[in-house]
Amino acid sequence: MDFTFSEEQQAAVEAAKAVFTPVAPDGVPSPSLTSGAVADDFDRALWAKAADADLLSLLIGPEHGGAGLDAVALCLVLRESAKVLARLPLLEHSAAAATVQAYGDEELRQEILPRAGRGELALTVASAGRTGHDPAELAVTARCETDTASAGWILDGVQTAVPWAFGADRIVVPAHTGDGSAVLAILPGPAAGQASELPGLTVAEQISTTGERLAELRLDGVHIDPRHVIEDAAAWPRLHDLLATGTCALALGLGEGVLKMTSDYTGKREQFGHPIATFQAVAVQAADRYIDLRAMEATLWQAAWRISSGAAGALPVAGDVAVAKTWASDGVRRVVQTAQHLHGGFGADTDYPLHRYHAWAKHLELSLGPAAAHEEALGDLLAAHPLG
């Protein structure tokens, strides 16, 4: 396998480092220091810097002012953002824009993509479904009304734990049509100032383990104009895979940040006149977590490459995504738990950033779902597509 990145992908990493390296994790709002949401909105100042560095238009085509890069480039940038706990809807925004780019008609592209690339529109995706465990597209039903007086799509259902929704101008909602396929409805978000004007849509606040605001969307006969609905059956599976792979990239970046923090701490903390990093019990645990991160990285690039290239494989792309999610879900938990252990009580000190990483890691782990579920999905794919 050749994991060499292209010049364009490496340039995206350098741009991401320039934007995210100055961010101080100590300054990220702590869920341990407040009983409610840590903030009303995402980091708008950082959002503007990301827009100026063209990080919001990575997957948008040049004809709409973007760089026209791929999922690998996005994952490289997401990894850098997670190292400092950047409070941005970068994954959801980029994945939604890529989906509009690939599957929307030209009118929808012109309406959304140029402004999204400049950061004037913030996009997010309702991908958790009703419970967080069932497929998101099954949480909402969509029926097409052809009557001339009310032509369009009617949505009913509930989507929970929608990330960054209160700062979003558009929310992409998957919905099933009853014939086994899914459509993507693009709804106005609270930041657009139109949500209250959309009859039947209710947005309620939820709080993540990170302390960030999530949203529960209740749709009761919500009418959507056909031009704001993507009907291509391939759109939602592609968007779902891109979101899952991007979440694995966030888990990798967070884990790398935590392991570096742990390395720095154990290299300075002394017992019996020696840095504890020189003790075999400490070194072995750190080495195990390093192996976890390398496995997370290898499986991430495999999944991102399959999504980007469309290359055929022994299994569908969903198989590579399932493997990446298995490693990321278990790996990010193990890395943070080991970091807490090696830091001792210092890791729980709210004046030290590790507790923030722990909260964000738990959110990512819950977003990815249990590794056992992904292993079961992989088993189903293997049964349907026997190897050899």
ABEGO torsion letter per residue (X at the ends): XBABBBAAAAAAAAAAAAAAAABBAAABBBAAABABBABABBBAAAAAAAAAAGAAAAABBAAAGBAGBBAAAAAAAAAAAAAAGBBBAAAAAAAAAAAAAAABBAAAAAAAAAAAAAGABBBBBBAAEAAGABBAAAABBBBBBABAAABEBBBBEBBBGBBGAAABABBBBBBBAGAGBBBBBBBBBAAAGAAAABBGBBBBBBBBAAGBBBBBBBBBGBBBBAAABBABAAAAAAAAAAAAAAAAAAAAAAAAAAAAAAAAAAAABBBGGBBAAABAAAAAAAAAAAAAAAAAAAAAAAAAAAAAAGBBBABBAAAAAAAAAAAAAAAAAAAAAAAAAAAEAAAABAABAAAAAAAAAAAAAAAAEBAAAAAAAAAAAAAABBBX
